Amino acid sequence: MVSYMGHIDLSNQNVEEQRAAQIRDNIVTVMDKIRVTEHQTGRSSGEVKLLAATKTRTVGEIMAAIDAGVRLIGENRPQEVTAKIAGLQTLCAQHGLALNPKSHDEAKAMNACVDFHLIGQLQANKINKVIDHVGTIESVDNFQLAERISRRAAARGLTMGILLEVNESGEEAKSGCEPDDAFELACKMATLPGLELQGLMTIGAHVDDEAIIRKGFAHLRTARDAILQSGEPGTAGCSELSMGMTHDMEYAIREGSTIVRVGTAIFGPRAFI
């Protein structure tokens, strides 16, 4: 068990109104920044989706974000998915929302749906903890992991969305495949049963130089475009670019991001890592 999970009741469904209001106000601020940057770059309003990164946040806090309009949430660790999923399913249903609807009919039967992504590293022995609860795994960075997810998804009759994680910064501490391997790897993954290749993901370079950060994002966009234009089997849906977080999301949007993963700007600093 992750150490901080012994100090936080992640399944807690309650949230004080003052805290909920703080989260709502923060989301308005973040969405305003997204819309302004979309406008400045000539992109359509709503083209960029906001994913609330919910690591260390309770079910009540996450639901406050959903009530404020967030429709995409992402967890870093399978243990947190397990701890929170029952409460999130219960509260979403009470609010007329489908959490990761398994079919279009289910989604249509509800007023709206909330998509649940895994955005952190996934070990092969943790696949079963998440496969029934998340709709997309953004952190698939090698073919062996993709094969294992594929086998489990196909056995359940599921289609699991995946994003190929690419280490555009070249930093050893970051996961992700080598940029030069991304095209071939994405095309191989796209043919696996039970998987849907939805796009690419990266974490921006941990530097203060805007040019360096944007260069990595731009390179990922170029890789995504090459995959889409290839016409290879299973690549027609490879449209997403999940890149940009609290500190660099505006750079990412300028370079074509379709999903920004924001935690601190919504929920504030984490008390536990």
Helices and strands as residue ranges (DSSP letters): G 3-6, H 17-40, E 49-53, H 59-67, E 72-75, H 78-94, E 97-99, H 104-109, E 112-118, G 124-126, H 127-130, E 136-140, H 143-156, E 160-165, G 179-181, H 182-189, E 195-201, H 210-230, E 240-242, H 249-254, E 259-262, H 264-267
